[in-house]
Amino acid sequence: MARLNINGKFFNLTVDGDTPLLWAIREQAGLTGTKYGCGVAQCGACSVHINGEVQRSCAVAVKDVKPTDKIITIEGLSPSGTHPVQKAWLALEVAQCGYCQTGQIMAAAALLKKKPKPTDADIDDAMTNICRCGTYQRIRAGIKLAADGGVASKAKG
Protein backbone atom coordinates (compact mmCIF):
# COMPACT_ATOMS: atom_id res chain seq x y z
CA MET A 1 0.00 0.00 0.00
CA ALA A 2 1.25 3.44 -0.90
CA ARG A 3 -0.21 6.77 0.16
CA LEU A 4 0.47 9.45 -2.44
CA ASN A 5 -0.46 13.12 -2.53
CA ILE A 6 -1.33 13.72 -6.18
CA ASN A 7 -2.73 17.10 -7.22
CA GLY A 8 -3.63 17.88 -3.61
CA LYS A 9 -5.63 14.70 -3.10
CA PHE A 10 -4.44 11.66 -1.18
CA PHE A 11 -4.59 8.29 -2.90
CA ASN A 12 -4.17 4.99 -1.06
CA LEU A 13 -2.88 2.70 -3.79
CA THR A 14 -2.24 -1.02 -3.73
CA VAL A 15 1.05 -1.19 -5.62
CA ASP A 16 4.43 -2.82 -5.15
CA GLY A 17 7.05 -0.36 -3.88
CA ASP A 18 9.21 -0.95 -6.95
CA THR A 19 6.39 0.08 -9.29
CA PRO A 20 7.29 3.18 -11.29
CA LEU A 21 5.33 6.22 -10.15
CA LEU A 22 4.09 6.60 -13.74
CA TRP A 23 2.08 3.40 -13.50
CA ALA A 24 0.69 4.25 -10.07
CA ILE A 25 -0.48 7.60 -11.43
CA ARG A 26 -1.99 6.18 -14.63
CA GLU A 27 -3.26 2.75 -13.66
CA GLN A 28 -4.11 3.17 -9.98
CA ALA A 29 -4.99 6.86 -9.62
CA GLY A 30 -6.58 7.01 -13.10
CA LEU A 31 -4.77 10.18 -14.18
CA THR A 32 -3.83 9.40 -17.76
CA GLY A 33 -2.44 12.77 -18.84
CA THR A 34 1.02 11.60 -17.79
CA LYS A 35 2.21 9.52 -20.74
CA TYR A 36 4.46 6.49 -21.15
CA GLY A 37 7.12 7.15 -23.74
CA CYS A 38 10.36 5.28 -23.30
CA GLY A 39 10.41 3.86 -19.77
CA VAL A 40 14.04 4.89 -19.22
CA ALA A 41 13.69 8.59 -18.31
CA GLN A 42 14.95 9.82 -21.67
CA CYS A 43 11.93 11.20 -23.53
CA GLY A 44 10.12 13.18 -20.81
CA ALA A 45 6.54 12.24 -21.77
CA CYS A 46 6.02 11.10 -18.17
CA SER A 47 7.18 14.37 -16.57
CA VAL A 48 5.48 15.43 -13.34
CA HIS A 49 6.40 17.81 -10.55
CA ILE A 50 7.45 16.35 -7.21
CA ASN A 51 7.80 19.06 -4.58
CA GLY A 52 8.09 21.62 -7.36
CA GLU A 53 10.86 19.84 -9.27
CA VAL A 54 10.22 18.27 -12.66
CA GLN A 55 10.80 14.51 -12.50
CA ARG A 56 10.44 11.70 -14.98
CA SER A 57 7.90 9.50 -13.26
CA CYS A 58 8.90 6.33 -15.14
CA ALA A 59 12.20 6.36 -13.23
CA VAL A 60 10.84 7.11 -9.75
CA ALA A 61 9.81 4.10 -7.68
CA VAL A 62 6.66 4.46 -5.60
CA LYS A 63 8.67 3.47 -2.49
CA ASP A 64 10.84 6.57 -2.98
CA VAL A 65 7.87 8.94 -2.73
CA LYS A 66 6.74 9.95 0.76
CA PRO A 67 3.13 10.79 1.65
CA THR A 68 4.33 14.32 2.41
CA ASP A 69 5.71 14.73 -1.12
CA LYS A 70 3.49 16.79 -3.40
CA ILE A 71 3.05 15.29 -6.85
CA ILE A 72 1.52 17.47 -9.54
CA THR A 73 0.47 15.99 -12.87
CA ILE A 74 -0.76 17.82 -15.96
CA GLU A 75 -4.30 17.45 -14.58
CA GLY A 76 -3.26 19.35 -11.45
CA LEU A 77 -1.10 22.04 -13.06
CA SER A 78 -4.21 24.12 -13.72
CA PRO A 79 -7.47 22.18 -13.91
CA SER A 80 -9.12 25.13 -15.64
CA GLY A 81 -6.36 25.38 -18.26
CA THR A 82 -5.35 28.88 -17.22
CA HIS A 83 -1.67 28.27 -16.49
CA PRO A 84 0.36 30.66 -18.68
CA VAL A 85 2.13 27.76 -20.39
CA GLN A 86 -1.16 26.02 -21.22
CA LYS A 87 -2.55 29.28 -22.60
CA ALA A 88 0.58 29.92 -24.67
CA TRP A 89 0.51 26.37 -26.06
CA LEU A 90 -3.06 26.89 -27.25
CA ALA A 91 -2.46 30.40 -28.58
CA LEU A 92 0.52 29.27 -30.68
CA GLU A 93 -0.82 25.82 -31.53
CA VAL A 94 2.42 24.30 -30.24
CA ALA A 95 1.30 20.68 -30.36
CA GLN A 96 1.33 18.66 -33.55
CA CYS A 97 0.47 15.07 -32.61
CA GLY A 98 0.35 16.15 -28.97
CA TYR A 99 1.64 12.95 -27.35
CA CYS A 100 4.69 14.51 -25.70
CA GLN A 101 3.08 17.83 -24.92
CA THR A 102 1.90 17.14 -21.38
CA GLY A 103 5.51 16.39 -20.45
CA GLN A 104 6.71 19.42 -22.39
CA ILE A 105 4.21 21.65 -20.55
CA MET A 106 5.26 20.26 -17.17
CA ALA A 107 8.95 20.86 -17.97
CA ALA A 108 8.22 24.38 -19.25
CA ALA A 109 6.15 25.23 -16.16
CA ALA A 110 8.98 24.06 -13.88
CA LEU A 111 11.48 26.15 -15.87
CA LEU A 112 9.36 29.29 -15.63
CA LYS A 113 8.86 28.81 -11.91
CA LYS A 114 12.66 28.82 -11.45
CA LYS A 115 13.46 31.36 -14.16
CA PRO A 116 10.48 33.59 -15.00
CA LYS A 117 12.38 35.20 -17.90
CA PRO A 118 14.52 32.39 -19.33
CA THR A 119 17.17 32.93 -21.97
CA ASP A 120 17.51 30.65 -24.98
CA ALA A 121 20.34 28.89 -23.12
CA ASP A 122 18.07 28.38 -20.08
CA ILE A 123 15.40 26.88 -22.33
CA ASP A 124 17.95 24.61 -24.03
CA ASP A 125 19.22 23.39 -20.65
CA ALA A 126 15.79 22.77 -19.16
CA MET A 127 13.84 21.42 -22.11
CA THR A 128 15.36 18.00 -22.67
CA ASN A 129 12.07 16.28 -23.51
CA ILE A 130 11.84 14.66 -26.92
CA CYS A 131 9.23 15.67 -29.50
CA ARG A 132 9.07 13.25 -32.41
CA CYS A 133 7.16 15.82 -34.47
CA GLY A 134 9.95 18.35 -34.02
CA THR A 135 7.90 21.23 -32.60
CA TYR A 136 10.93 22.58 -30.75
CA GLN A 137 10.70 26.09 -32.23
CA ARG A 138 7.02 26.33 -31.27
CA ILE A 139 7.86 25.00 -27.80
CA ARG A 140 10.51 27.72 -27.41
CA ALA A 141 8.05 30.36 -28.67
CA GLY A 142 5.40 29.08 -26.24
CA ILE A 143 7.79 29.36 -23.32
CA LYS A 144 8.76 32.89 -24.31
CA LEU A 145 5.11 33.89 -24.76
CA ALA A 146 4.21 32.48 -21.33
CA ALA A 147 7.20 34.29 -19.80
CA ASP A 148 6.20 37.58 -21.45
CA GLY A 149 2.61 37.30 -20.29
CA GLY A 150 1.37 38.25 -23.76
CA VAL A 151 -0.91 35.25 -24.26
CA ALA A 152 -4.16 37.22 -24.55
CA SER A 153 -2.90 39.36 -27.43
CA LYS A 154 -1.63 36.33 -29.37
CA ALA A 155 -4.72 34.13 -28.93
CA LYS A 156 -6.35 32.91 -32.11
CA GLY A 157 -10.03 33.35 -32.78
NORJOFEN-V489333 format. One record per helix or strand. SS is the DSSP state (@ for helix, = for strand). FROM is the first residue (numbers start at 1). LEN is the number of residues. If there is no record, write none. Layout:
# NORJOFEN-V489333
{{SS;FROM;LEN} {SS;FROM;LEN}}
This chain:
# NORJOFEN-V489333
{{=;2;5} {=;9;5} {=;20;1} {@;21;8} {=;47;4} {=;53;4} {@;57;3} {=;61;1} {@;62;3} {=;70;3} {@;74;4} {@;84;9} {@;101;14} {@;120;7} {@;136;13} {@;151;4}}
